[in-house]
Amino acid sequence: VTTPGTLRFVFRAITPPGRSRRFDARFFLADASAVQGDTEGFTAASTELSHLHWIGLAQARALDLPFITEVVLAEVTALLAGHPQPGVPFFDNSGPVPTFRRLD
C-alpha cells in the first residue's frame, strides 16, 4: 500500500454540527518501517494518552468504536487486501445534509 517512508491519504471526515467536539479529520496510512524512535516507548505519554498501546487491525475493528472510525478501518482493511481506492472517501457533515463523495 505504501513504500517505506511514504504516507497515503486514505480518508477525510467532518463531524456533524451540534457535537461537543467537532473535527475536520484526515486519516493517513504509513509503512511501520518508516517509524523513527522507540515504537513501544509510551512512558512520556500523559493524561488521555497515558494508556497508549499497539493492537492489530482485526483487534481494533472488534472494539466498540465511533461509526466513522469503523468506516475508516474498513477502508484501510480493503486497501491492505489490495483493493483499489478510486479517490479518497470524504464524509462531510458540515452542512445540513450529510454527504459522501470521493476526492481526486
N, C-alpha and C positions, 0 to 999 in steps of 0.2 A: 504494500500500500504506500509506504514511504521509503525513500532511501535514507541511509544514515545521515543525520544532520539536517533533515528537512521536516517541515511541518505541512500538514494537509488540513485545509479548512473543510470541515465536514458538516457543520450545521450552524444556523443562526436562529435565535428566537427572542421575541419581545413579549414580556409577560403582560397580562391584561391590566387595564387601569382599575383603580379601586383597591388594589392589594397593598398591604402594609409596606412591602418592598417591591420595587419594580426593577426589572433587569432588561438590558439590551445585550444579550449574551452571544458570544461567538465561541464555538467549540472546535478544537483542533486535535489532530491525531499526530503523534510523533513516534519515531522509532526509539525504543527504550535504550538502544546502544548510544544514542546521542545525549543521554542524560549525563551531566557532569556533576561530580561530587558524590557524596555518600547517599545513595538512594534509600538507605534504611535509617538514616540519621534524622529522626524527628524529635530529638531531645530538646531542641531550641524552640519548638512549637509551643504556643501558649493559647490560652482561652479556648475559643471554639475549635482551634486547630490542634489541641493538645492530644487528641486521640487518633491522629493520622496513622494509617497503615495501608499497605497494598493488598488488594484482593484481585482475583481473576475476573475476567469479563462475565463468565457464566454465574459466578457467585454474586457479582454486582447486580446482574439482571434479575436475580432471585429476591433481592431486597424490596421492601416497600418504598418505592421511590416516587417523586412527583412525575406526573404524566409526561412532561416534556423530556425529563431525564431518561425515562423508559424509551421514548421515541428516538432520542439521540443514540442510546446504546444499541438499539435495533439497527440503526443506520451504520454504526461502527461494525457491528457483527456482520452485516451484509458486505461491507467494504472488505473486511478481513477474509471473507469467504470468496472474494474475487468478483463480486457483482459490480457492474459499472455504476457510476454515480452521474446521472445526466443533469448536472448542475447541483449547486449546494441547496439543500432544503432550507426553507425560511418560513417559520411560523410567526406571523405578525399579528399581535394582539393589541397594537397601539391605537387602533380606531374602534368605532362602534361595532364593527363586524370582524371577527377573526378571519384571517386569510392565510392560505398556504400557497406558496409558489416556490419555484426553483430559480436560484440566482445563477447567472452565467459566470 
